Amino acid sequence: MLPTVLITALALSVCGVYGGKVLVFPIDGSAWVNMNIVIKELHSRGHNITVFRSSGSWYIKESSPHYNSITVDIPGGFDEEFLKMLISRILEIQANGESSWKRLEVEWEFIKLGPQMTQMEIDMLAKLLDDQKLMQSLRDARYDLVLADPFAPSGAVIAHYLNLPLVFNVRWTAHGEGHFAIAPTPLSYVPTPMFELTDKMNFLERVSNVFFFAFYEFQAQFLIRPLWDTFTNTYFGPDVDYFQLIQGADIWLMRVDFVFEYPRPTMPNVVYMGGFQCKPAKPLPQDLEDFVQSSGEHGVVIMSLGTLVSDLPRRVVEEMAAAFAQLPQKVIMRFTGEKPSTLGNNTLLVEWLPQNDLLGHSKTRAFVAHGGTNGVQEAIYHGVPILGVPLMFDQPDNLSRMRAKGVAKVMDVFSVNRDTFLQALQEVLHEPSYRENMQRLSRLHRDQPMQPLDRAMFWIEFVMRHKGAAHLRTESYKMPWYSYHSVDVILFLLAVLATFVASFVFGIKFLCTRICCKRKSKQE
């Protein structure tokens, strides 16, 4: 027993790191929930955290026991009002548009908003870099690394400016899903996210996959990159490319794993921490526990569509409530707004619910969800099948992955009525394959040598100890595209081959001509 204790203590002393100083550039909104979990864990391990936030932040609080904050006073921007406007517009399109045009209309909205959001980010960065007093204070603070979400490039730009190692807490970058920025991506079996394709595509789906990929690349190269090129030329000169700053991060902490993600090529500096926010269920508040226990053998259904449910058309909410009323199960429904007139006695409305604890309760039978990554990961962790009603962003794609794995049924939320919704719920509740498949995913996800959050902490502290992780980072992103794809090599080899063939043909022709000339001269 004693040797084991000594070995453990020695391992901790070797792997530990002094109280480091971390500068954090998060993304506001739901992405902050993930970053805050990492921040709290770093703080619990003795690290000092400083978080950048804008004066319009609605999730990121200025005061916290876990971090210090630097607030940048920028009017407007990507704040709560802007996001609500965006959500309202997207929901309006999906509720009123013909199904065949919905996606095109939604994509057009993002095309229009992309440059606007990029310019907001650039304006904030310019204000930071022009504040010489602030920049000097950051240099004097001697941070050990920058921790950032690369959906916005601010963290990468500041890390370059301060010459600090960079760690990403990532699912998306400014150009799309994180893997696409640094890892080889064969489009024959790696689906472009957001378009609900799988890793088993027929010919037409592969054509679509290449088209979707080209569509995103076009936006990035012709709508977003020119704005960033102007910025980087002004502050760093023409040799600095903003996307190379993103690709040059030391460690990428990916908020997925291969229980959720399709198998694909990856890189040595990509660390998977899917489900890092999941944890064993805690006891419910007594009133909620009493309601759950009153369900008897039928159990309970949980519904949570995040904060977006209040923006759903009234008709949709009424139809869902009417379907719930016909179930023998009890239903706990997160909802803010006017109480639906069709609400049954078996349904409890709450403004907030302990989602993780409810999903982990033995009486929970199904989860009605909008498909956010956090909710899907928690459902996997606890082995609860899903009825998906995606609304926007990556939610349809997340749920399509769950459908492909046989653990979810997915519906168009704007076309549901009480009959179709009830039928779908009963299928998820009573078809055993949904629960069996989800419990298998749960076993796969939990069977790891190290908890995802502990793995993330190890690699963050690894970067602190070694001042980066350059030995894990490929330099291929600095190559021009024609070198990366060996176009120059292929053209050279084709030129050599063409020269050889031409020489061979010319030689044969020359010999044939000489032979013909000799025969002719002999005949004469």
Secondary structure, 3 states (H helix, E strand, C coil): CHHHHHHHHHHHHHHCCCCCEEEEECCCCHHHHHHHHHHHHHHHCCCEEEEEEECCCCCCCCCCCCCEEEEECCCCCCCHHHHHHHHHHHHHHHHHCCHHHHHHHHHHHHHHHHHHHHHHHHHHHHHHHHCHHHHHHHHHHCCCEEEECCCCCHHHHHHHHHCCCEEEEECEECCEECHHHHCCCCCCCCCCCCCCCCCCCCHHHHHHHHHHHHHHHHHHHHHHHHHHHHHHHHHCCCCCCHHHHHHCCCEEEECCCCCCCCCCCCCCCEEECCCCCCCCCCCCCHHHHHHHHCCHHHCEEEEECHHHHHHCCHHHHHHHHHHHHCCCCEEEEECCCCCCCCCCCCEEEECCCCHHHHHCCCCEEEEEECCCHHHHHHHHHHCCCEEECCCCCCHHHHHHHHHHCCCEEECCHHHCCHHHHHHHHHHHHHCHHHHHHHHHHHHHHHCCCCCHHHHHHHHHHHHHHHCCCHHHCCCHHHCCHHHHCCHHHHHHHHHHHHHHHHHHHHHHHHHHHHHHHHHHHHHC
